[in-house]
Amino acid sequence: MKKLIIAFLSSIFFFAVPIFAKPRSVTETSPVAILSITGNKSVPWLEGNSPSAYEGALTGKINEKMNRLSPERETAVSRLDYAYDSFVAAFGKKEGASIIEKELVASSDAYKKCLEGTPKYLSVRAGATGLKKLSDMSKKNARGVLNEIGAKSAFFMDFEFWKVRKNSKVLSALVILKVRVVNDEGKEIVSKRYSVESSSGIPISGKSYNTDGLLALLNFTIDEAIDKFISDSFE
């Protein structure tokens, strides 16, 4: 069943997102600015026919109270900060790559004016430290931010984090990554999704497992998802 669910998710992503066959030049898109990195706070089990890691506002508040001591929920922001660092490290290896510092983005007057309120689900999502929780912004706002900070493109990343029972004894991590990139005119130039399951796993007994082991698996899988995106999208 788990394999069918993952295949179902992957097929949705393949047909719902435009695929750009030709990778973009790094120099064409640099300097790049990461404007938002968001993700679910908890790490749910991948179960059911059409799973979603997006909590509603009420569900999110209930889960916050019931799971306030959950290490998975407590490390939500750290996970997204790790994703930021992972992207910076991977993209920075590309010849000609340049990334605007997060502090410069956050201090931009145009960026400060951007609102986080749409869509509503973002209010219960975690966001990387120092960045707003944005799924998109108007072309006008994008032009304003990128012009002010001297960037050629803006990145919006959203993650879903899952735990998956590979079999009765092994637990794996699943990371779903959605990335949108717009140019300095605010036009979308890349839109991609990746569903990546960890190649390794950790022992599980019933629903008991080592939390630190799962968190490490998630980080490794974040790296893999980001590497796939960069490899597919940029020369």
Disulfide bonds with the S-S distance in Angstrom:
none
